[in-house]
Amino acid sequence: MGTFTPFPNTTYQIQPSSTVWVAAGQKLEDGAFIKVEELSNTMAIDFNIRGRNRVKILHDENNRFVFMME
């Protein structure tokens, strides 16, 4: 997996994979290749399963990810 640093209130178009992994924790270098299974706080967003091509998630104060309704 490749990495990048997202910014709040910003829209990204990520292609071609239909599954995107979101992770929280120690800062990774942009462009670093990682193994998702080695990270402790991750969420897979599979756009094929969700049936939508836009999602909003909240990273809350308890270090959890929550899907937000649009």
Contact map, one row per residue, 1 for C-alpha under 8 A:
1110000000000000000000000000000111110000000000000000000000000000000000
1111000000000000000000000000011111000000000000000000000000000000000000
1111100000000000000000000001111111000000000000000000000000000000000000
0111110000000000000000000000111000000000000000000000000000000000000000
0011111000000000000000000000010000000000000000000000000000000000000000
0001111101000000000000000000000000000000000000000000000000000000000000
0000111111000000000000000000000000000000000000000000000000000000000000
0000011111000000000000000000000000000000000000000000000000000000000000
0000001111100000000000000000000000000000000000000000000000000000000000
0000011111110000000000000000000000000000000000000000000000000000000000
0000000011111000000000000000000000000000000000000000000000000000000000
0000000001111100000000000000000000000000000000000000000000000000000000
0000000000111110000000000000000000000000000000000000000000000000000000
0000000000011111100000000000000000000000000000000000000000000000000000
0000000000001111110000000000000000000000000000000000000000000000000000
0000000000000111110000000000000000000000000000000000000000000000000000
0000000000000111111100000000000000000000000000000000000000000000000000
0000000000000011111100000000000000000000000001110000000000000000000000
0000000000000000111110000000000000000000000111110000000000000000000000
0000000000000000111111000000000000000000000111000000000000000000000000
0000000000000000001111100000000000010000011110000000000000000000000000
0000000000000000000111110000000000000000011110000000000000000000000000
0000000000000000000011111000000000000010111000000000000000000000000000
0000000000000000000001111100000000000000110000000000000000000010000000
0000000000000000000000111110000000000001100000000000000000000000000000
0000000000000000000000011111000000000000000000000000000000000000000000
0000000000000000000000001111100000000000000000000000000000000000000000
0010000000000000000000000111110100000000000000000000000000000000000000
0011000000000000000000000011111100000000000000000000000000000000000000
0111100000000000000000000001111100000000000000000000000000000000000000
0111000000000000000000000000111110000000000000000000000000000000000000
1110000000000000000000000001111111000000000000000000000000000000000000
1110000000000000000000000000001111100000000000000000000000000000000000
1110000000000000000000000000000111110000000000000000000000000000000000
1000000000000000000000000000000011111110000000000000000000000000000000
1000000000000000000010000000000001111110010000000000000000000000000000
0000000000000000000000000000000000111111000000000000000000000000000000
0000000000000000000000000000000000111111000000000000000000000000000000
0000000000000000000000100000000000111111110000000000000000000000000000
0000000000000000000000001000000000001111110000000000000000000000000000
0000000000000000000000111000000000000011111000000000000000000011000000
0000000000000000000011110000000000010011111100000000000000000000000000
0000000000000000000011100000000000000000111110000000000000000000100000
0000000000000000001111000000000000000000011111000000000000000000000000
0000000000000000001111000000000000000000001111100100000000000000000000
0000000000000000011100000000000000000000000111111100000000000000000000
0000000000000000011000000000000000000000000011111111100000000000000000
0000000000000000011000000000000000000000000001111111000000000000000000
0000000000000000000000000000000000000000000001111110000000000000000000
0000000000000000000000000000000000000000000011111111000000000000000000
0000000000000000000000000000000000000000000000111111100000000000000000
0000000000000000000000000000000000000000000000110111111000000000000000
0000000000000000000000000000000000000000000000100011111000000000000000
0000000000000000000000000000000000000000000000000001111100000000000000
0000000000000000000000000000000000000000000000000001111110000000001101
0000000000000000000000000000000000000000000000000000011111000000001111
0000000000000000000000000000000000000000000000000000001111100000111100
0000000000000000000000000000000000000000000000000000000111110001111100
0000000000000000000000000000000000000000000000000000000011111011110000
0000000000000000000000000000000000000000000000000000000001111111110000
0000000000000000000000000000000000000000000000000000000000111111000000
0000000000000000000000000000000000000000000000000000000000011111000000
0000000000000000000000010000000000000000100000000000000000111111100000
0000000000000000000000000000000000000000100000000000000001111111110000
0000000000000000000000000000000000000000001000000000000011110011111000
0000000000000000000000000000000000000000000000000000000011110001111100
0000000000000000000000000000000000000000000000000000001111000000111110
0000000000000000000000000000000000000000000000000000001111000000011111
0000000000000000000000000000000000000000000000000000000100000000001111
0000000000000000000000000000000000000000000000000000001100000000000111
